[in-house]
Amino acid sequence: MPRISAFYGISIYMYYRDHAPPHFHAIYGEYEAIVAIETSEVLDGVLPRRAGALVAEWGQAHRDELSDAWAQARAGQPLPMIDGLE
């Protein structure tokens, strides 16, 4: 599972050929959540409130890049790194 971004102790990963709907995995310490690309909504798992807000902000800011990365992952192509939050 390639890491495609990291910021404020949060790591963002995307699996190759993962199941729909398009999503990414956010890991913060012992917490992990699956987050929808389209809405930045947590589909499964849990993050602390502040980490969840940062992930949602990041997801909204990079929605197009995440959609492109999802398509690349489904095709088995290398995934790009996506900038974190500043």
ZAMARGU-4260 file (C-alpha; in steps of 0.2 Angstrom, whole numbers, plus 5000, padded with zeros to 4 digits):
<rodrens>
0) 5000/5000/5000 | 5009/5015/4994 | 5010/5031/5005 | 5005/5046/4994 | 5005/5060/5007
5) 5010/5064/5025 | 5007/5079/5036 | 5005/5083/5055 | 5009/5064/5059 | 4995/5058/5047
10) 5000/5046/5033 | 4989/5044/5018 | 4989/5028/5009 | 4980/5020/4993 | 4979/5002/4989
15) 4981/4995/4971 | 4965/4988/4964 | 4955/4992/4980 | 4936/4991/4981 | 4924/5004/4976
20) 4919/5018/4981 | 4935/5028/4977 | 4944/5031/4994 | 4960/5033/5003 | 4966/5026/5020
25) 4972/5039/5033 | 4982/5033/5048 | 4986/5043/5063 | 4995/5033/5077 | 4984/5019/5082
30) 4969/5026/5072 | 4964/5022/5054 | 4950/5027/5043 | 4944/5024/5026 | 4939/5041/5018
35) 4929/5044/5002 | 4938/5054/4989 | 4922/5062/4983 | 4915/5069/4999 | 4930/5067/5012
40) 4918/5058/5023 | 4924/5044/5034 | 4917/5027/5027 | 4925/5016/5040 | 4936/5017/5055
45) 4939/5032/5066 | 4951/5047/5068 | 4952/5059/5083 | 4942/5075/5079 | 4957/5086/5075
50) 4965/5073/5064 | 4949/5070/5055 | 4946/5088/5052 | 4964/5089/5044 | 4961/5074/5033
55) 4944/5081/5027 | 4952/5098/5023 | 4967/5089/5014 | 4955/5078/5005 | 4944/5092/4998
60) 4959/5102/4993 | 4967/5087/4983 | 4951/5079/4977 | 4956/5080/4958 | 4973/5073/4962
65) 4966/5059/4973 | 4954/5054/4959 | 4968/5053/4947 | 4978/5043/4959 | 4963/5031/4961
70) 4963/5028/4942 | 4981/5025/4942 | 4980/5013/4956 | 4966/5003/4948 | 4977/5002/4932
75) 4992/4996/4943 | 5002/5011/4938 | 5014/5020/4950 | 5006/5033/4962 | 5011/5051/4963
80) 5015/5059/4980 | 5002/5073/4984 | 5007/5088/4995 | 5002/5088/5013 | 4994/5103/5022
85) 5005/5117/5026
</rodrens>
